[in-house]
Amino acid sequence: MTTVSLNEKQFKIMLKQTLVELFEERRDIFSAIVAEALEDIGLAEAIREGRKNDFMSKEEIQSILAG
């Protein structure tokens, strides 16, 4: 196996080329990757917001779900 060494500038260029190629050739995959990343960001934000509030007991949750 061959090891390739890249400096930061070379890495950035290669990464940009790869992303452009991915976007041009496989928009479906690129869109799925972006959508999943946005979902992850949203979930992380929801978790952060949830931690700011008081926790509810299991009974309170069951009462709400029961109507």
PDB file of N, CA, C and O in Angstrom:
ATOM      1  N   MET A   1       0.841  -1.170   0.000  1.00  0.00           N
ATOM      2  CA  MET A   1       0.000   0.000   0.000  1.00  0.00           C
ATOM      3  C   MET A   1       0.889   1.237   0.000  1.00  0.00           C
ATOM      4  O   MET A   1       1.876   1.305   0.732  1.00  0.00           O
ATOM      5  N   THR A   2       0.529   2.209  -0.826  1.00  0.00           N
ATOM      6  CA  THR A   2       1.305   3.429  -0.955  1.00  0.00           C
ATOM      7  C   THR A   2       0.712   4.523  -0.067  1.00  0.00           C
ATOM      8  O   THR A   2      -0.507   4.670   0.021  1.00  0.00           O
ATOM      9  N   THR A   3       1.573   5.276   0.580  1.00  0.00           N
ATOM     10  CA  THR A   3       1.146   6.385   1.411  1.00  0.00           C
ATOM     11  C   THR A   3       1.372   7.683   0.646  1.00  0.00           C
ATOM     12  O   THR A   3       2.447   7.919   0.094  1.00  0.00           O
ATOM     13  N   VAL A   4       0.327   8.527   0.624  1.00  0.00           N
ATOM     14  CA  VAL A   4       0.412   9.812  -0.065  1.00  0.00           C
ATOM     15  C   VAL A   4       0.387  10.901   0.991  1.00  0.00           C
ATOM     16  O   VAL A   4      -0.415  10.859   1.924  1.00  0.00           O
ATOM     17  N   SER A   5       1.257  11.861   0.838  1.00  0.00           N
ATOM     18  CA  SER A   5       1.328  12.957   1.787  1.00  0.00           C
ATOM     19  C   SER A   5       0.854  14.231   1.095  1.00  0.00           C
ATOM     20  O   SER A   5       1.328  14.569   0.011  1.00  0.00           O
ATOM     21  N   LEU A   6      -0.084  14.935   1.726  1.00  0.00           N
ATOM     22  CA  LEU A   6      -0.614  16.177   1.162  1.00  0.00           C
ATOM     23  C   LEU A   6      -0.444  17.298   2.174  1.00  0.00           C
ATOM     24  O   LEU A   6      -0.592  17.093   3.379  1.00  0.00           O
ATOM     25  N   ASN A   7      -0.135  18.475   1.671  1.00  0.00           N
ATOM     26  CA  ASN A   7      -0.153  19.624   2.564  1.00  0.00           C
ATOM     27  C   ASN A   7      -1.579  20.171   2.603  1.00  0.00           C
ATOM     28  O   ASN A   7      -2.447  19.696   1.870  1.00  0.00           O
ATOM     29  N   GLU A   8      -1.817  21.146   3.435  1.00  0.00           N
ATOM     30  CA  GLU A   8      -3.179  21.658   3.630  1.00  0.00           C
ATOM     31  C   GLU A   8      -3.772  22.214   2.335  1.00  0.00           C
ATOM     32  O   GLU A   8      -4.942  21.971   2.040  1.00  0.00           O
ATOM     33  N   LYS A   9      -2.993  22.944   1.571  1.00  0.00           N
ATOM     34  CA  LYS A   9      -3.490  23.532   0.312  1.00  0.00           C
ATOM     35  C   LYS A   9      -3.860  22.435  -0.684  1.00  0.00           C
ATOM     36  O   LYS A   9      -4.905  22.518  -1.330  1.00  0.00           O
ATOM     37  N   GLN A  10      -3.030  21.424  -0.816  1.00  0.00           N
ATOM     38  CA  GLN A  10      -3.315  20.319  -1.731  1.00  0.00           C
ATOM     39  C   GLN A  10      -4.569  19.573  -1.294  1.00  0.00           C
ATOM     40  O   GLN A  10      -5.395  19.191  -2.122  1.00  0.00           O
ATOM     41  N   PHE A  11      -4.703  19.372   0.010  1.00  0.00           N
ATOM     42  CA  PHE A  11      -5.867  18.679   0.532  1.00  0.00           C
ATOM     43  C   PHE A  11      -7.138  19.449   0.224  1.00  0.00           C
ATOM     44  O   PHE A  11      -8.131  18.856  -0.198  1.00  0.00           O
ATOM     45  N   LYS A  12      -7.124  20.766   0.428  1.00  0.00           N
ATOM     46  CA  LYS A  12      -8.296  21.589   0.154  1.00  0.00           C
ATOM     47  C   LYS A  12      -8.684  21.527  -1.318  1.00  0.00           C
ATOM     48  O   LYS A  12      -9.864  21.411  -1.648  1.00  0.00           O
ATOM     49  N   ILE A  13      -7.703  21.604  -2.191  1.00  0.00           N
ATOM     50  CA  ILE A  13      -7.970  21.530  -3.632  1.00  0.00           C
ATOM     51  C   ILE A  13      -8.587  20.182  -3.988  1.00  0.00           C
ATOM     52  O   ILE A  13      -9.570  20.121  -4.727  1.00  0.00           O
ATOM     53  N   MET A  14      -8.019  19.120  -3.468  1.00  0.00           N
ATOM     54  CA  MET A  14      -8.526  17.778  -3.769  1.00  0.00           C
ATOM     55  C   MET A  14      -9.940  17.598  -3.219  1.00  0.00           C
ATOM     56  O   MET A  14     -10.793  17.006  -3.880  1.00  0.00           O
ATOM     57  N   LEU A  15     -10.188  18.101  -2.026  1.00  0.00           N
ATOM     58  CA  LEU A  15     -11.508  17.992  -1.426  1.00  0.00           C
ATOM     59  C   LEU A  15     -12.543  18.767  -2.246  1.00  0.00           C
ATOM     60  O   LEU A  15     -13.643  18.271  -2.492  1.00  0.00           O
ATOM     61  N   LYS A  16     -12.192  19.969  -2.662  1.00  0.00           N
ATOM     62  CA  LYS A  16     -13.107  20.771  -3.485  1.00  0.00           C
ATOM     63  C   LYS A  16     -13.406  20.070  -4.802  1.00  0.00           C
ATOM     64  O   LYS A  16     -14.560  20.028  -5.229  1.00  0.00           O
ATOM     65  N   GLN A  17     -12.400  19.528  -5.442  1.00  0.00           N
ATOM     66  CA  GLN A  17     -12.600  18.815  -6.703  1.00  0.00           C
ATOM     67  C   GLN A  17     -13.514  17.612  -6.507  1.00  0.00           C
ATOM     68  O   GLN A  17     -14.386  17.344  -7.333  1.00  0.00           O
ATOM     69  N   THR A  18     -13.314  16.904  -5.432  1.00  0.00           N
ATOM     70  CA  THR A  18     -14.134  15.726  -5.136  1.00  0.00           C
ATOM     71  C   THR A  18     -15.586  16.122  -4.911  1.00  0.00           C
ATOM     72  O   THR A  18     -16.493  15.463  -5.418  1.00  0.00           O
ATOM     73  N   LEU A  19     -15.814  17.191  -4.157  1.00  0.00           N
ATOM     74  CA  LEU A  19     -17.179  17.646  -3.895  1.00  0.00           C
ATOM     75  C   LEU A  19     -17.869  18.126  -5.170  1.00  0.00           C
ATOM     76  O   LEU A  19     -19.049  17.844  -5.380  1.00  0.00           O
ATOM     77  N   VAL A  20     -17.152  18.839  -6.007  1.00  0.00           N
ATOM     78  CA  VAL A  20     -17.721  19.303  -7.274  1.00  0.00           C
ATOM     79  C   VAL A  20     -18.077  18.108  -8.152  1.00  0.00           C
ATOM     80  O   VAL A  20     -19.154  18.073  -8.747  1.00  0.00           O
ATOM     81  N   GLU A  21     -17.196  17.150  -8.232  1.00  0.00           N
ATOM     82  CA  GLU A  21     -17.447  15.946  -9.024  1.00  0.00           C
ATOM     83  C   GLU A  21     -18.653  15.177  -8.484  1.00  0.00           C
ATOM     84  O   GLU A  21     -19.499  14.716  -9.249  1.00  0.00           O
ATOM     85  N   LEU A  22     -18.719  15.048  -7.192  1.00  0.00           N
ATOM     86  CA  LEU A  22     -19.848  14.359  -6.569  1.00  0.00           C
ATOM     87  C   LEU A  22     -21.144  15.094  -6.879  1.00  0.00           C
ATOM     88  O   LEU A  22     -22.145  14.468  -7.227  1.00  0.00           O
ATOM     89  N   PHE A  23     -21.132  16.404  -6.756  1.00  0.00           N
ATOM     90  CA  PHE A  23     -22.330  17.190  -7.011  1.00  0.00           C
ATOM     91  C   PHE A  23     -22.760  17.082  -8.472  1.00  0.00           C
ATOM     92  O   PHE A  23     -23.949  16.952  -8.764  1.00  0.00           O
ATOM     93  N   GLU A  24     -21.811  17.134  -9.369  1.00  0.00           N
ATOM     94  CA  GLU A  24     -22.132  17.090 -10.804  1.00  0.00           C
ATOM     95  C   GLU A  24     -22.602  15.708 -11.241  1.00  0.00           C
ATOM     96  O   GLU A  24     -23.533  15.592 -12.039  1.00  0.00           O
ATOM     97  N   GLU A  25     -21.965  14.661 -10.725  1.00  0.00           N
ATOM     98  CA  GLU A  25     -22.252  13.324 -11.215  1.00  0.00           C
ATOM     99  C   GLU A  25     -23.316  12.588 -10.407  1.00  0.00           C
ATOM    100  O   GLU A  25     -24.048  11.764 -10.955  1.00  0.00           O
ATOM    101  N   ARG A  26     -23.408  12.876  -9.125  1.00  0.00           N
ATOM    102  CA  ARG A  26     -24.341  12.133  -8.268  1.00  0.00           C
ATOM    103  C   ARG A  26     -25.092  13.084  -7.346  1.00  0.00           C
ATOM    104  O   ARG A  26     -24.913  13.062  -6.128  1.00  0.00           O
ATOM    105  N   ARG A  27     -25.922  13.905  -7.935  1.00  0.00           N
ATOM    106  CA  ARG A  27     -26.682  14.866  -7.128  1.00  0.00           C
ATOM    107  C   ARG A  27     -27.534  14.175  -6.077  1.00  0.00           C
ATOM    108  O   ARG A  27     -27.717  14.704  -4.981  1.00  0.00           O
ATOM    109  N   ASP A  28     -28.058  12.996  -6.400  1.00  0.00           N
ATOM    110  CA  ASP A  28     -28.902  12.289  -5.456  1.00  0.00           C
ATOM    111  C   ASP A  28     -28.137  11.944  -4.177  1.00  0.00           C
ATOM    112  O   ASP A  28     -28.664  12.098  -3.075  1.00  0.00           O
ATOM    113  N   ILE A  29     -26.911  11.482  -4.323  1.00  0.00           N
ATOM    114  CA  ILE A  29     -26.097  11.144  -3.151  1.00  0.00           C
ATOM    115  C   ILE A  29     -25.729  12.412  -2.386  1.00  0.00           C
ATOM    116  O   ILE A  29     -25.812  12.452  -1.158  1.00  0.00           O
ATOM    117  N   PHE A  30     -25.326  13.440  -3.115  1.00  0.00           N
ATOM    118  CA  PHE A  30     -24.945  14.704  -2.484  1.00  0.00           C
ATOM    119  C   PHE A  30     -26.123  15.286  -1.715  1.00  0.00           C
ATOM    120  O   PHE A  30     -25.960  15.758  -0.590  1.00  0.00           O
ATOM    121  N   SER A  31     -27.309  15.255  -2.315  1.00  0.00           N
ATOM    122  CA  SER A  31     -28.508  15.775  -1.651  1.00  0.00           C
ATOM    123  C   SER A  31     -28.817  14.985  -0.385  1.00  0.00           C
ATOM    124  O   SER A  31     -29.184  15.568   0.635  1.00  0.00           O
ATOM    125  N   ALA A  32     -28.671  13.672  -0.443  1.00  0.00           N
ATOM    126  CA  ALA A  32     -28.926  12.840   0.729  1.00  0.00           C
ATOM    127  C   ALA A  32     -27.936  13.158   1.850  1.00  0.00           C
ATOM    128  O   ALA A  32     -28.315  13.205   3.021  1.00  0.00           O
ATOM    129  N   ILE A  33     -26.684  13.373   1.495  1.00  0.00           N
ATOM    130  CA  ILE A  33     -25.660  13.700   2.494  1.00  0.00           C
ATOM    131  C   ILE A  33     -25.982  15.032   3.163  1.00  0.00           C
ATOM    132  O   ILE A  33     -25.907  15.150   4.386  1.00  0.00           O
ATOM    133  N   VAL A  34     -26.340  16.030   2.363  1.00  0.00           N
ATOM    134  CA  VAL A  34     -26.666  17.354   2.903  1.00  0.00           C
ATOM    135  C   VAL A  34     -27.923  17.276   3.774  1.00  0.00           C
ATOM    136  O   VAL A  34     -27.965  17.865   4.854  1.00  0.00           O
ATOM    137  N   ALA A  35     -28.945  16.553   3.311  1.00  0.00           N
ATOM    138  CA  ALA A  35     -30.182  16.425   4.080  1.00  0.00           C
ATOM    139  C   ALA A  35     -29.913  15.754   5.425  1.00  0.00           C
ATOM    140  O   ALA A  35     -30.434  16.191   6.451  1.00  0.00           O
ATOM    141  N   GLU A  36     -29.116  14.714   5.426  1.00  0.00           N
ATOM    142  CA  GLU A  36     -28.808  14.025   6.677  1.00  0.00           C
ATOM    143  C   GLU A  36     -28.019  14.923   7.621  1.00  0.00           C
ATOM    144  O   GLU A  36     -28.245  14.908   8.831  1.00  0.00           O
ATOM    145  N   ALA A  37     -27.102  15.696   7.078  1.00  0.00           N
ATOM    146  CA  ALA A  37     -26.328  16.619   7.916  1.00  0.00           C
ATOM    147  C   ALA A  37     -27.241  17.664   8.547  1.00  0.00           C
ATOM    148  O   ALA A  37     -27.080  17.999   9.721  1.00  0.00           O
ATOM    149  N   LEU A  38     -28.198  18.183   7.778  1.00  0.00           N
ATOM    150  CA  LEU A  38     -29.136  19.169   8.316  1.00  0.00           C
ATOM    151  C   LEU A  38     -30.024  18.548   9.391  1.00  0.00           C
ATOM    152  O   LEU A  38     -30.317  19.190  10.400  1.00  0.00           O
ATOM    153  N   GLU A  39     -30.448  17.316   9.183  1.00  0.00           N
ATOM    154  CA  GLU A  39     -31.242  16.618  10.197  1.00  0.00           C
ATOM    155  C   GLU A  39     -30.438  16.445  11.481  1.00  0.00           C
ATOM    156  O   GLU A  39     -30.964  16.637  12.577  1.00  0.00           O
ATOM    157  N   ASP A  40     -29.170  16.086  11.347  1.00  0.00           N
ATOM    158  CA  ASP A  40     -28.305  15.920  12.520  1.00  0.00           C
ATOM    159  C   ASP A  40     -28.147  17.230  13.275  1.00  0.00           C
ATOM    160  O   ASP A  40     -28.172  17.256  14.505  1.00  0.00           O
ATOM    161  N   ILE A  41     -27.986  18.312  12.534  1.00  0.00           N
ATOM    162  CA  ILE A  41     -27.855  19.636  13.159  1.00  0.00           C
ATOM    163  C   ILE A  41     -29.144  19.983  13.901  1.00  0.00           C
ATOM    164  O   ILE A  41     -29.102  20.478  15.027  1.00  0.00           O
ATOM    165  N   GLY A  42     -30.287  19.723  13.269  1.00  0.00           N
ATOM    166  CA  GLY A  42     -31.573  19.995  13.904  1.00  0.00           C
ATOM    167  C   GLY A  42     -31.777  19.171  15.162  1.00  0.00           C
ATOM    168  O   GLY A  42     -32.256  19.679  16.176  1.00  0.00           O
ATOM    169  N   LEU A  43     -31.413  17.903  15.096  1.00  0.00           N
ATOM    170  CA  LEU A  43     -31.538  17.030  16.265  1.00  0.00           C
ATOM    171  C   LEU A  43     -30.640  17.517  17.400  1.00  0.00           C
ATOM    172  O   LEU A  43     -31.061  17.553  18.557  1.00  0.00           O
ATOM    173  N   ALA A  44     -29.423  17.885  17.075  1.00  0.00           N
ATOM    174  CA  ALA A  44     -28.493  18.383  18.096  1.00  0.00           C
ATOM    175  C   ALA A  44     -29.036  19.658  18.747  1.00  0.00           C
ATOM    176  O   ALA A  44     -28.921  19.834  19.960  1.00  0.00           O
ATOM    177  N   GLU A  45     -29.619  20.534  17.950  1.00  0.00           N
ATOM    178  CA  GLU A  45     -30.196  21.774  18.488  1.00  0.00           C
ATOM    179  C   GLU A  45     -31.391  21.460  19.384  1.00  0.00           C
ATOM    180  O   GLU A  45     -31.553  22.075  20.438  1.00  0.00           O
ATOM    181  N   ALA A  46     -32.228  20.508  18.971  1.00  0.00           N
ATOM    182  CA  ALA A  46     -33.379  20.120  19.784  1.00  0.00           C
ATOM    183  C   ALA A  46     -32.921  19.540  21.124  1.00  0.00           C
ATOM    184  O   ALA A  46     -33.523  19.813  22.163  1.00  0.00           O
ATOM    185  N   ILE A  47     -31.874  18.755  21.095  1.00  0.00           N
ATOM    186  CA  ILE A  47     -31.332  18.189  22.336  1.00  0.00           C
ATOM    187  C   ILE A  47     -30.820  19.305  23.246  1.00  0.00           C
ATOM    188  O   ILE A  47     -31.079  19.295  24.449  1.00  0.00           O
ATOM    189  N   ARG A  48     -30.096  20.264  22.672  1.00  0.00           N
ATOM    190  CA  ARG A  48     -29.602  21.389  23.479  1.00  0.00           C
ATOM    191  C   ARG A  48     -30.757  22.173  24.100  1.00  0.00           C
ATOM    192  O   ARG A  48     -30.702  22.537  25.274  1.00  0.00           O
ATOM    193  N   GLU A  49     -31.804  22.434  23.310  1.00  0.00           N
ATOM    194  CA  GLU A  49     -32.961  23.167  23.825  1.00  0.00           C
ATOM    195  C   GLU A  49     -33.656  22.369  24.921  1.00  0.00           C
ATOM    196  O   GLU A  49     -34.078  22.930  25.933  1.00  0.00           O
ATOM    197  N   GLY A  50     -33.775  21.072  24.721  1.00  0.00           N
ATOM    198  CA  GLY A  50     -34.433  20.218  25.705  1.00  0.00           C
ATOM    199  C   GLY A  50     -33.705  20.183  27.029  1.00  0.00           C
ATOM    200  O   GLY A  50     -34.327  20.032  28.080  1.00  0.00           O
ATOM    201  N   ARG A  51     -32.416  20.318  26.987  1.00  0.00           N
ATOM    202  CA  ARG A  51     -31.620  20.285  28.224  1.00  0.00           C
ATOM    203  C   ARG A  51     -31.797  21.551  29.047  1.00  0.00           C
ATOM    204  O   ARG A  51     -31.471  21.566  30.234  1.00  0.00           O
ATOM    205  N   LYS A  52     -32.305  22.605  28.438  1.00  0.00           N
ATOM    206  CA  LYS A  52     -32.508  23.860  29.153  1.00  0.00           C
ATOM    207  C   LYS A  52     -33.754  23.814  30.027  1.00  0.00           C
ATOM    208  O   LYS A  52     -33.870  24.575  30.988  1.00  0.00           O
ATOM    209  N   ASN A  53     -34.681  22.928  29.698  1.00  0.00           N
ATOM    210  CA  ASN A  53     -35.960  22.858  30.397  1.00  0.00           C
ATOM    211  C   ASN A  53     -35.940  21.770  31.465  1.00  0.00           C
ATOM    212  O   ASN A  53     -35.051  20.919  31.500  1.00  0.00           O
ATOM    213  N   ASP A  54     -36.943  21.823  32.332  1.00  0.00           N
ATOM    214  CA  ASP A  54     -37.088  20.799  33.359  1.00  0.00           C
ATOM    215  C   ASP A  54     -37.540  19.493  32.720  1.00  0.00           C
ATOM    216  O   ASP A  54     -38.255  19.496  31.717  1.00  0.00           O
ATOM    217  N   PHE A  55     -37.123  18.396  33.299  1.00  0.00           N
ATOM    218  CA  PHE A  55     -37.540  17.087  32.813  1.00  0.00           C
ATOM    219  C   PHE A  55     -38.947  16.779  33.325  1.00  0.00           C
ATOM    220  O   PHE A  55     -39.362  17.240  34.389  1.00  0.00           O
ATOM    221  N   MET A  56     -39.662  15.984  32.531  1.00  0.00           N
ATOM    222  CA  MET A  56     -41.002  15.561  32.922  1.00  0.00           C
ATOM    223  C   MET A  56     -40.935  14.124  33.419  1.00  0.00           C
ATOM    224  O   MET A  56     -40.087  13.337  32.998  1.00  0.00           O
ATOM    225  N   SER A  57     -41.847  13.808  34.320  1.00  0.00           N
ATOM    226  CA  SER A  57     -41.902  12.429  34.806  1.00  0.00           C
ATOM    227  C   SER A  57     -42.587  11.550  33.768  1.00  0.00           C
ATOM    228  O   SER A  57     -43.267  12.041  32.867  1.00  0.00           O
ATOM    229  N   LYS A  58     -42.399  10.267  33.910  1.00  0.00           N
ATOM    230  CA  LYS A  58     -43.030   9.304  33.010  1.00  0.00           C
ATOM    231  C   LYS A  58     -44.552   9.432  33.082  1.00  0.00           C
ATOM    232  O   LYS A  58     -45.234   9.314  32.064  1.00  0.00           O
ATOM    233  N   GLU A  59     -45.080   9.671  34.270  1.00  0.00           N
ATOM    234  CA  GLU A  59     -46.521   9.800  34.465  1.00  0.00           C
ATOM    235  C   GLU A  59     -47.067  11.026  33.724  1.00  0.00           C
ATOM    236  O   GLU A  59     -48.139  10.961  33.123  1.00  0.00           O
ATOM    237  N   GLU A  60     -46.334  12.139  33.766  1.00  0.00           N
ATOM    238  CA  GLU A  60     -46.771  13.342  33.055  1.00  0.00           C
ATOM    239  C   GLU A  60     -46.825  13.102  31.548  1.00  0.00           C
ATOM    240  O   GLU A  60     -47.756  13.544  30.874  1.00  0.00           O
ATOM    241  N   ILE A  61     -45.833  12.409  31.033  1.00  0.00           N
ATOM    242  CA  ILE A  61     -45.798  12.114  29.594  1.00  0.00           C
ATOM    243  C   ILE A  61     -46.958  11.195  29.219  1.00  0.00           C
ATOM    244  O   ILE A  61     -47.625  11.420  28.210  1.00  0.00           O
ATOM    245  N   GLN A  62     -47.198  10.172  30.018  1.00  0.00           N
ATOM    246  CA  GLN A  62     -48.287   9.237  29.728  1.00  0.00           C
ATOM    247  C   GLN A  62     -49.635   9.944  29.797  1.00  0.00           C
ATOM    248  O   GLN A  62     -50.537   9.638  29.018  1.00  0.00           O
ATOM    249  N   SER A  63     -49.774  10.879  30.717  1.00  0.00           N
ATOM    250  CA  SER A  63     -51.016  11.643  30.845  1.00  0.00           C
ATOM    251  C   SER A  63     -51.250  12.487  29.592  1.00  0.00           C
ATOM    252  O   SER A  63     -52.371  12.555  29.088  1.00  0.00           O
ATOM    253  N   ILE A  64     -50.220  13.114  29.101  1.00  0.00           N
ATOM    254  CA  ILE A  64     -50.337  13.936  27.889  1.00  0.00           C
ATOM    255  C   ILE A  64     -50.691  13.057  26.687  1.00  0.00           C
ATOM    256  O   ILE A  64     -51.552  13.414  25.883  1.00  0.00           O
ATOM    257  N   LEU A  65     -50.032  11.922  26.573  1.00  0.00           N
ATOM    258  CA  LEU A  65     -50.288  11.026  25.443  1.00  0.00           C
ATOM    259  C   LEU A  65     -51.696  10.426  25.508  1.00  0.00           C
ATOM    260  O   LEU A  65     -52.308  10.164  24.473  1.00  0.00           O
ATOM    261  N   ALA A  66     -52.202  10.213  26.707  1.00  0.00           N
ATOM    262  CA  ALA A  66     -53.535   9.623  26.867  1.00  0.00           C
ATOM    263  C   ALA A  66     -54.627  10.627  26.530  1.00  0.00           C
ATOM    264  O   ALA A  66     -55.756  10.248  26.219  1.00  0.00           O
ATOM    265  N   GLY A  67     -54.284  11.903  26.594  1.00  0.00           N
ATOM    266  CA  GLY A  67     -55.256  12.935  26.238  1.00  0.00           C
ATOM    267  C   GLY A  67     -55.935  13.419  27.427  1.00  0.00           C
ATOM    268  O   GLY A  67     -56.794  14.295  27.333  1.00  0.00           O
TER     269      GLY A  67
END
